[in-house]
Amino acid sequence: MLYKRSSALFKNAENVIPGGVNSPVRAFKAVGGTPIFAKFAKGAYVYDEDDNRYIDYINSWGPMLLGHAFEPVVNAVIEKAKKGTSFGMPTEIETKIAELAVSMVPNVDKIRFVNSGTEACMSAVRLARGYTGKEKIVKFAGCYHGHSDAFLIQAGSGAVTFGSPNSPGVTKGTAQDTLLAIYNDIDNVKALIEANTNEIACIIIEPVAGNMGCIPPKDDFLQKLRTLCDEHRILLIFDEVMTGFRLAKGGAQELYGVDADIMCFGKVIGGGLPVGAFAARNEIMNHLAPLGSVYQAGTLSGNPLAMAAGMAMLTAIENDKDLFKRLADKTEYLHKGCAAALNKYNVTHTINRRGSMISIHFSEEEVVDFESAAKGNNETFKTFFHGMLNEGIYIAPSAFETWFITDALSYDDLDETIRAVEKVAQTL
Ligand code: PMP
Protein backbone atom coordinates (compact mmCIF):
# COMPACT_ATOMS: atom_id res chain seq x y z
CA MET A 1 0.00 0.00 0.00
CA LEU A 2 1.10 3.55 -0.66
CA TYR A 3 0.78 6.13 2.10
CA LYS A 4 2.20 9.13 0.22
CA ARG A 5 -0.51 11.65 0.97
CA SER A 6 -0.98 10.44 4.56
CA SER A 7 2.76 10.90 5.15
CA ALA A 8 2.67 14.45 3.78
CA LEU A 9 -0.40 15.34 5.84
CA PHE A 10 1.22 13.90 8.96
CA LYS A 11 4.34 16.03 8.44
CA ASN A 12 2.20 19.16 8.27
CA ALA A 13 0.23 18.09 11.33
CA GLU A 14 3.39 17.50 13.37
CA ASN A 15 4.33 21.16 12.95
CA VAL A 16 1.24 22.45 14.70
CA ILE A 17 -0.25 19.58 16.73
CA PRO A 18 1.80 17.72 19.39
CA GLY A 19 2.81 14.43 17.78
CA GLY A 20 0.56 15.31 14.85
CA VAL A 21 -2.53 13.89 16.59
CA ASN A 22 -5.26 15.10 18.90
CA SER A 23 -5.30 11.86 20.88
CA PRO A 24 -2.11 9.83 21.42
CA VAL A 25 -3.49 6.40 20.49
CA ARG A 26 -3.95 7.62 16.92
CA ALA A 27 -0.20 7.94 16.45
CA PHE A 28 1.63 4.84 15.31
CA LYS A 29 4.28 5.39 17.96
CA ALA A 30 4.00 1.91 19.46
CA VAL A 31 4.15 0.14 16.10
CA GLY A 32 6.29 2.55 14.06
CA GLY A 33 5.38 4.15 10.74
CA THR A 34 3.06 6.98 9.81
CA PRO A 35 -0.57 7.21 10.87
CA ILE A 36 -2.97 6.90 7.96
CA PHE A 37 -5.29 9.84 7.48
CA ALA A 38 -8.98 9.05 7.08
CA LYS A 39 -10.76 10.57 4.09
CA PHE A 40 -14.18 9.00 4.49
CA ALA A 41 -15.86 5.86 5.73
CA LYS A 42 -19.00 3.88 4.98
CA GLY A 43 -20.32 0.73 6.64
CA ALA A 44 -17.48 -1.63 7.51
CA TYR A 45 -14.86 0.27 5.53
CA VAL A 46 -12.64 3.28 6.05
CA TYR A 47 -10.82 4.92 3.12
CA ASP A 48 -7.59 6.85 3.58
CA GLU A 49 -6.24 9.95 1.83
CA ASP A 50 -4.31 7.72 -0.60
CA ASP A 51 -7.57 5.97 -1.55
CA ASN A 52 -6.66 2.70 0.17
CA ARG A 53 -9.64 0.80 1.55
CA TYR A 54 -9.53 -0.97 4.91
CA ILE A 55 -11.92 -3.25 6.74
CA ASP A 56 -12.15 -1.28 9.97
CA TYR A 57 -11.84 -2.92 13.39
CA ILE A 58 -11.23 0.35 15.28
CA ASN A 59 -14.51 1.98 14.34
CA SER A 60 -13.66 5.29 15.94
CA TRP A 61 -12.63 3.26 19.03
CA GLY A 62 -16.10 1.93 19.60
CA PRO A 63 -18.96 4.26 18.67
CA MET A 64 -19.69 2.80 15.22
CA LEU A 65 -21.59 -0.26 16.41
CA LEU A 66 -23.75 -0.17 13.29
CA GLY A 67 -21.02 0.84 10.85
CA HIS A 68 -19.73 4.15 9.53
CA ALA A 69 -21.99 6.91 8.23
CA PHE A 70 -25.04 5.02 9.49
CA GLU A 71 -27.84 6.76 7.61
CA PRO A 72 -30.35 7.38 10.42
CA VAL A 73 -27.58 9.07 12.44
CA VAL A 74 -26.31 11.14 9.51
CA ASN A 75 -29.81 12.28 8.57
CA ALA A 76 -30.73 13.14 12.16
CA VAL A 77 -27.64 15.33 12.50
CA ILE A 78 -28.24 17.11 9.19
CA GLU A 79 -31.86 17.87 10.05
CA LYS A 80 -30.95 19.13 13.53
CA ALA A 81 -28.08 21.29 12.29
CA LYS A 82 -30.45 23.26 10.09
CA LYS A 83 -32.27 24.44 13.22
CA GLY A 84 -29.23 25.69 15.12
CA THR A 85 -26.21 23.93 16.54
CA SER A 86 -26.33 24.91 20.22
CA PHE A 87 -28.54 27.01 22.46
CA GLY A 88 -27.35 26.68 26.05
CA MET A 89 -31.04 26.17 26.85
CA PRO A 90 -32.87 22.92 27.54
CA THR A 91 -34.25 21.13 24.47
CA GLU A 92 -36.90 18.44 24.18
CA ILE A 93 -34.58 15.90 22.59
CA GLU A 94 -32.46 15.78 25.77
CA THR A 95 -35.46 14.41 27.68
CA LYS A 96 -36.34 12.01 24.86
CA ILE A 97 -32.89 10.42 24.76
CA ALA A 98 -32.73 10.39 28.57
CA GLU A 99 -36.08 8.54 28.69
CA LEU A 100 -34.89 6.05 26.11
CA ALA A 101 -31.51 5.44 27.78
CA VAL A 102 -33.09 5.05 31.22
CA SER A 103 -35.59 2.53 29.78
CA MET A 104 -32.76 0.46 28.24
CA VAL A 105 -30.32 0.39 31.16
CA PRO A 106 -31.20 -1.55 34.33
CA ASN A 107 -31.17 0.09 37.72
CA VAL A 108 -31.14 3.79 36.77
CA ASP A 109 -33.68 6.60 37.23
CA LYS A 110 -31.78 9.58 35.89
CA ILE A 111 -28.97 10.28 33.48
CA ARG A 112 -26.80 13.37 32.93
CA PHE A 113 -25.19 13.98 29.53
CA VAL A 114 -21.64 15.27 29.15
CA ASN A 115 -19.21 15.51 26.22
CA SER A 116 -16.84 12.56 26.65
CA GLY A 117 -16.18 9.34 28.50
CA THR A 118 -13.52 11.14 30.52
CA GLU A 119 -16.04 13.66 31.80
CA ALA A 120 -18.54 10.90 32.58
CA CYS A 121 -16.07 8.94 34.73
CA MET A 122 -14.62 12.04 36.39
CA SER A 123 -18.11 13.28 37.31
CA ALA A 124 -19.22 9.83 38.50
CA VAL A 125 -16.31 9.70 40.94
CA ARG A 126 -17.06 13.20 42.25
CA LEU A 127 -20.67 12.18 42.75
CA ALA A 128 -19.60 9.00 44.58
CA ARG A 129 -17.34 11.04 46.85
CA GLY A 130 -20.03 13.64 47.49
CA TYR A 131 -22.64 10.97 48.17
CA THR A 132 -20.55 8.82 50.52
CA GLY A 133 -18.50 11.59 52.14
CA LYS A 134 -15.40 9.45 51.56
CA GLU A 135 -12.36 10.33 49.43
CA LYS A 136 -10.42 7.32 48.19
CA ILE A 137 -11.24 5.38 45.06
CA VAL A 138 -10.21 1.96 43.84
CA LYS A 139 -9.31 1.41 40.20
CA PHE A 140 -7.81 -1.62 38.48
CA ALA A 141 -4.36 -1.68 36.88
CA GLY A 142 -4.74 -1.62 33.10
CA CYS A 143 -8.24 -0.13 33.15
CA TYR A 144 -8.65 3.24 31.46
CA HIS A 145 -11.32 5.68 32.54
CA GLY A 146 -10.25 8.73 30.59
CA HIS A 147 -7.46 11.19 31.18
CA SER A 148 -8.60 12.99 34.32
CA ASP A 149 -5.95 13.08 37.07
CA ALA A 150 -7.43 10.48 39.42
CA PHE A 151 -7.37 7.80 36.71
CA LEU A 152 -3.86 8.22 35.35
CA ILE A 153 -2.52 5.73 37.85
CA GLN A 154 -1.49 2.50 36.11
CA ALA A 155 -3.90 3.40 33.33
CA GLY A 156 -4.38 1.23 30.26
CA SER A 157 -4.83 2.10 26.57
CA GLY A 158 -2.63 4.95 25.25
CA ALA A 159 -1.23 5.67 28.71
CA VAL A 160 0.47 2.29 28.88
CA THR A 161 1.20 2.16 25.14
CA PHE A 162 3.32 5.29 25.52
CA GLY A 163 4.97 4.12 28.72
CA SER A 164 3.36 6.66 31.02
CA PRO A 165 0.65 4.81 32.95
CA ASN A 166 1.38 7.27 35.78
CA SER A 167 1.45 10.67 34.09
CA PRO A 168 3.66 13.55 35.22
CA GLY A 169 1.37 16.41 36.22
CA VAL A 170 -0.78 14.27 38.50
CA THR A 171 -0.11 15.47 42.04
CA LYS A 172 1.05 13.10 44.78
CA GLY A 173 -2.07 13.98 46.73
CA THR A 174 -4.34 12.87 43.89
CA ALA A 175 -2.32 9.71 43.33
CA GLN A 176 -2.58 8.83 47.03
CA ASP A 177 -6.35 8.86 46.84
CA THR A 178 -6.40 6.32 44.01
CA LEU A 179 -5.84 2.78 45.24
CA LEU A 180 -4.76 0.23 42.69
CA ALA A 181 -6.23 -3.25 42.49
CA ILE A 182 -5.57 -6.29 40.30
CA TYR A 183 -8.28 -7.13 37.75
CA ASN A 184 -9.99 -10.47 38.41
CA ASP A 185 -8.37 -10.81 41.86
CA ILE A 186 -11.05 -10.45 44.53
CA ASP A 187 -8.69 -11.17 47.43
CA ASN A 188 -6.55 -8.26 46.36
CA VAL A 189 -9.59 -5.96 46.41
CA LYS A 190 -10.59 -7.30 49.85
CA ALA A 191 -7.12 -6.57 51.23
CA LEU A 192 -7.24 -3.00 49.88
CA ILE A 193 -10.62 -2.40 51.49
CA GLU A 194 -9.45 -3.80 54.82
CA ALA A 195 -6.36 -1.59 54.78
CA ASN A 196 -8.49 1.51 54.11
CA THR A 197 -11.53 0.99 56.33
CA ASN A 198 -14.24 3.61 55.89
CA GLU A 199 -12.13 5.62 53.46
CA ILE A 200 -13.20 4.24 50.06
CA ALA A 201 -15.98 6.06 48.21
CA CYS A 202 -16.13 3.86 45.13
CA ILE A 203 -14.67 1.07 43.09
CA ILE A 204 -14.58 1.90 39.38
CA ILE A 205 -14.15 -0.89 36.85
CA GLU A 206 -14.48 -1.67 33.17
CA PRO A 207 -16.89 -4.61 33.59
CA VAL A 208 -15.29 -6.12 30.49
CA ALA A 209 -11.88 -4.52 30.16
CA GLY A 210 -10.99 -3.23 26.71
CA ASN A 211 -7.96 -1.08 27.43
CA MET A 212 -5.43 -3.84 28.03
CA GLY A 213 -6.76 -5.74 25.09
CA CYS A 214 -10.06 -7.44 25.83
CA ILE A 215 -10.22 -9.07 29.26
CA PRO A 216 -13.58 -10.37 30.46
CA PRO A 217 -14.28 -10.70 34.17
CA LYS A 218 -13.77 -14.19 35.57
CA ASP A 219 -16.75 -16.26 36.80
CA ASP A 220 -18.47 -14.25 39.52
CA PHE A 221 -15.84 -11.52 39.97
CA LEU A 222 -18.34 -8.70 39.36
CA GLN A 223 -20.88 -10.24 41.72
CA LYS A 224 -18.24 -10.55 44.43
CA LEU A 225 -17.30 -6.90 43.95
CA ARG A 226 -20.98 -6.04 44.37
CA THR A 227 -21.10 -7.94 47.67
CA LEU A 228 -17.92 -6.31 48.96
CA CYS A 229 -19.26 -2.87 48.07
CA ASP A 230 -22.52 -3.57 49.90
CA GLU A 231 -20.66 -4.75 52.99
CA HIS A 232 -18.50 -1.64 53.14
CA ARG A 233 -20.85 1.14 51.96
CA ILE A 234 -18.78 1.60 48.81
CA LEU A 235 -20.39 2.59 45.51
CA LEU A 236 -19.71 0.31 42.54
CA ILE A 237 -19.14 2.26 39.33
CA PHE A 238 -19.33 0.38 36.05
CA ASP A 239 -17.43 2.28 33.40
CA GLU A 240 -19.57 1.16 30.47
CA VAL A 241 -18.01 3.65 28.04
CA MET A 242 -17.02 0.71 25.84
CA THR A 243 -19.53 -1.91 26.95
CA GLY A 244 -22.67 0.22 27.23
CA PHE A 245 -25.19 -0.41 24.42
CA ARG A 246 -22.53 -2.71 22.89
CA LEU A 247 -22.59 -5.95 24.87
CA ALA A 248 -26.34 -5.78 25.44
CA LYS A 249 -29.06 -3.14 25.40
CA GLY A 250 -28.46 -2.75 29.13
CA GLY A 251 -24.68 -3.17 28.86
CA ALA A 252 -22.63 -5.33 31.21
CA GLN A 253 -25.15 -4.98 34.03
CA GLU A 254 -27.66 -6.86 31.87
CA LEU A 255 -25.14 -9.32 30.47
CA TYR A 256 -23.74 -10.35 33.86
CA GLY A 257 -26.86 -9.76 35.95
CA VAL A 258 -24.98 -7.49 38.37
CA ASP A 259 -26.28 -4.08 39.47
CA ALA A 260 -23.77 -1.26 39.71
CA ASP A 261 -24.54 2.02 41.53
CA ILE A 262 -23.33 4.47 38.89
CA MET A 263 -22.86 3.72 35.20
CA CYS A 264 -20.66 5.75 32.85
CA PHE A 265 -21.31 5.89 29.13
CA GLY A 266 -19.60 7.23 26.01
CA LYS A 267 -18.87 6.04 22.48
CA VAL A 268 -22.03 4.20 21.21
CA ILE A 269 -24.41 6.49 23.14
CA GLY A 270 -23.29 9.42 20.94
CA GLY A 271 -23.43 7.60 17.60
CA GLY A 272 -20.02 9.07 16.73
CA LEU A 273 -20.54 12.57 18.09
CA PRO A 274 -18.84 13.75 21.29
CA VAL A 275 -21.15 12.41 24.01
CA GLY A 276 -20.69 10.88 27.43
CA ALA A 277 -23.19 10.30 30.22
CA PHE A 278 -23.49 8.96 33.72
CA ALA A 279 -26.56 7.49 35.33
CA ALA A 280 -27.79 6.13 38.65
CA ARG A 281 -30.85 5.75 40.84
CA ASN A 282 -32.57 8.90 42.17
CA GLU A 283 -31.11 8.40 45.61
CA ILE A 284 -27.65 9.07 44.14
CA MET A 285 -28.41 11.29 41.13
CA ASN A 286 -30.41 13.79 43.21
CA HIS A 287 -27.16 14.85 44.88
CA LEU A 288 -26.13 16.47 41.61
CA ALA A 289 -26.44 20.25 41.02
CA PRO A 290 -28.89 21.96 40.70
CA LEU A 291 -30.84 19.49 42.86
CA GLY A 292 -27.97 18.77 45.20
CA SER A 293 -24.57 20.17 46.07
CA VAL A 294 -22.25 18.04 43.91
CA TYR A 295 -21.32 20.39 41.09
CA GLN A 296 -21.07 19.34 37.45
CA ALA A 297 -21.78 21.37 34.30
CA GLY A 298 -21.06 21.85 30.58
CA THR A 299 -21.61 24.62 28.01
CA LEU A 300 -22.17 22.10 25.21
CA SER A 301 -23.57 19.22 27.33
CA GLY A 302 -26.73 17.82 25.76
CA ASN A 303 -25.80 19.51 22.49
CA PRO A 304 -28.67 19.09 20.00
CA LEU A 305 -26.55 17.55 17.21
CA ALA A 306 -24.98 15.11 19.62
CA MET A 307 -28.36 14.23 21.13
CA ALA A 308 -29.87 13.71 17.68
CA ALA A 309 -27.06 11.34 16.74
CA GLY A 310 -27.36 9.46 20.02
CA MET A 311 -31.12 9.25 19.76
CA ALA A 312 -30.94 7.78 16.24
CA MET A 313 -28.32 5.29 17.40
CA LEU A 314 -30.13 4.14 20.54
CA THR A 315 -33.43 3.92 18.65
CA ALA A 316 -31.84 1.65 16.05
CA ILE A 317 -30.39 -0.55 18.80
CA GLU A 318 -33.67 -0.63 20.72
CA ASN A 319 -35.62 -1.70 17.62
CA ASP A 320 -33.25 -4.46 16.50
CA LYS A 321 -34.02 -7.53 18.57
CA ASP A 322 -31.31 -9.74 17.02
CA LEU A 323 -28.50 -7.20 16.98
CA PHE A 324 -26.49 -8.48 19.94
CA LYS A 325 -26.79 -12.10 18.84
CA ARG A 326 -25.63 -11.17 15.31
CA LEU A 327 -22.66 -9.25 16.73
CA ALA A 328 -21.66 -12.08 19.07
CA ASP A 329 -21.99 -14.64 16.24
CA LYS A 330 -19.76 -12.59 13.94
CA THR A 331 -17.20 -12.16 16.70
CA GLU A 332 -17.19 -15.90 17.44
CA TYR A 333 -16.72 -16.65 13.72
CA LEU A 334 -13.77 -14.26 13.60
CA HIS A 335 -12.32 -15.78 16.77
CA LYS A 336 -12.45 -19.31 15.37
CA GLY A 337 -11.04 -18.26 12.00
CA CYS A 338 -8.16 -16.26 13.50
CA ALA A 339 -7.31 -19.03 15.97
CA ALA A 340 -7.19 -21.64 13.16
CA ALA A 341 -5.05 -19.37 10.97
CA LEU A 342 -2.56 -18.65 13.77
CA ASN A 343 -2.45 -22.30 14.89
CA LYS A 344 -1.75 -23.44 11.32
CA TYR A 345 1.58 -21.58 11.48
CA ASN A 346 2.26 -22.26 15.18
CA VAL A 347 1.96 -18.64 16.26
CA THR A 348 1.78 -18.47 20.04
CA HIS A 349 -1.35 -16.54 20.96
CA THR A 350 -4.35 -16.16 23.25
CA ILE A 351 -7.65 -14.74 22.02
CA ASN A 352 -10.07 -13.11 24.46
CA ARG A 353 -13.62 -12.30 23.45
CA ARG A 354 -16.91 -11.14 24.93
CA GLY A 355 -19.86 -10.04 22.80
CA SER A 356 -18.48 -7.79 20.07
CA MET A 357 -15.14 -7.14 21.77
CA ILE A 358 -12.17 -9.34 20.87
CA SER A 359 -8.39 -9.17 20.94
CA ILE A 360 -5.38 -11.28 20.08
CA HIS A 361 -2.57 -11.39 22.64
CA PHE A 362 0.71 -12.83 21.41
CA SER A 363 1.25 -14.77 24.60
CA GLU A 364 0.56 -18.38 25.51
CA GLU A 365 -0.56 -17.54 29.03
CA GLU A 366 -4.18 -16.93 29.90
CA VAL A 367 -4.66 -13.13 29.84
CA VAL A 368 -6.70 -12.14 32.90
CA ASP A 369 -5.14 -8.92 34.20
CA PHE A 370 -2.66 -6.21 33.35
CA GLU A 371 0.40 -8.25 34.27
CA SER A 372 -0.52 -11.13 31.97
CA ALA A 373 -1.56 -8.70 29.20
CA ALA A 374 1.85 -7.01 29.41
CA LYS A 375 3.60 -10.34 28.78
CA GLY A 376 2.41 -10.36 25.16
CA ASN A 377 5.17 -10.19 22.56
CA ASN A 378 5.17 -6.62 21.29
CA GLU A 379 7.55 -7.29 18.40
CA THR A 380 5.17 -9.93 17.07
CA PHE A 381 2.31 -7.48 17.49
CA LYS A 382 4.12 -4.81 15.47
CA THR A 383 4.78 -7.20 12.59
CA PHE A 384 1.19 -8.42 12.78
CA PHE A 385 -0.21 -4.88 12.79
CA HIS A 386 1.75 -3.75 9.72
CA GLY A 387 1.09 -7.02 7.92
CA MET A 388 -2.65 -6.63 8.49
CA LEU A 389 -2.58 -2.97 7.45
CA ASN A 390 -0.85 -3.95 4.24
CA GLU A 391 -3.62 -6.50 3.62
CA GLY A 392 -6.23 -3.76 4.06
CA ILE A 393 -7.26 -4.62 7.61
CA TYR A 394 -7.18 -1.78 10.12
CA ILE A 395 -6.76 -2.78 13.76
CA ALA A 396 -5.70 -0.53 16.65
CA PRO A 397 -1.99 0.34 16.53
CA SER A 398 -1.36 -1.07 20.01
CA ALA A 399 -1.62 -4.47 21.67
CA PHE A 400 -3.39 -2.82 24.61
CA GLU A 401 -6.64 -2.26 22.74
CA THR A 402 -9.69 -4.29 21.88
CA TRP A 403 -11.06 -4.77 18.37
CA PHE A 404 -14.61 -3.52 17.88
CA ILE A 405 -16.93 -5.64 15.74
CA THR A 406 -19.70 -3.79 13.92
CA ASP A 407 -22.94 -5.01 12.48
CA ALA A 408 -21.84 -3.62 9.11
CA LEU A 409 -19.23 -6.40 8.77
CA SER A 410 -20.36 -9.12 6.39
CA TYR A 411 -19.18 -12.72 6.58
CA ASP A 412 -17.22 -12.00 3.40
CA ASP A 413 -15.41 -9.22 5.27
CA LEU A 414 -14.69 -11.62 8.11
CA ASP A 415 -13.39 -14.25 5.66
CA GLU A 416 -11.17 -11.62 4.03
CA THR A 417 -9.83 -10.74 7.49
CA ILE A 418 -9.16 -14.39 8.37
CA ARG A 419 -7.32 -14.90 5.04
CA ALA A 420 -5.18 -11.87 5.89
CA VAL A 421 -4.41 -13.30 9.35
CA GLU A 422 -3.35 -16.56 7.70
CA LYS A 423 -1.07 -14.74 5.26
CA VAL A 424 0.48 -12.55 7.95
CA ALA A 425 0.84 -15.52 10.35
CA GLN A 426 3.43 -16.98 7.96
CA THR A 427 5.66 -13.96 8.58
CA LEU A 428 5.47 -14.02 12.40
N1 PMP B 1 -13.63 4.73 29.82
C1 PMP B 1 -13.33 3.75 28.96
C2 PMP B 1 -13.62 2.33 29.35
C3 PMP B 1 -12.77 4.04 27.72
O1 PMP B 1 -12.46 3.05 26.89
C4 PMP B 1 -12.52 5.40 27.39
C5 PMP B 1 -11.93 5.79 26.04
N2 PMP B 1 -11.34 4.84 25.31
C6 PMP B 1 -12.85 6.38 28.31
C7 PMP B 1 -13.41 6.02 29.51
C8 PMP B 1 -12.63 7.83 28.01
O2 PMP B 1 -13.51 8.27 27.03
P1 PMP B 1 -13.18 9.57 26.14
O3 PMP B 1 -11.99 9.20 25.31
O4 PMP B 1 -14.42 9.78 25.37
O5 PMP B 1 -12.89 10.68 27.08
Residues whose N, C-alpha, C, O or C-beta is under 5 A from the ligand:
A	BS01	PMP	S116 G117 T118 E119 Y144 H145 G146 E206 D239 V241 M242 G266
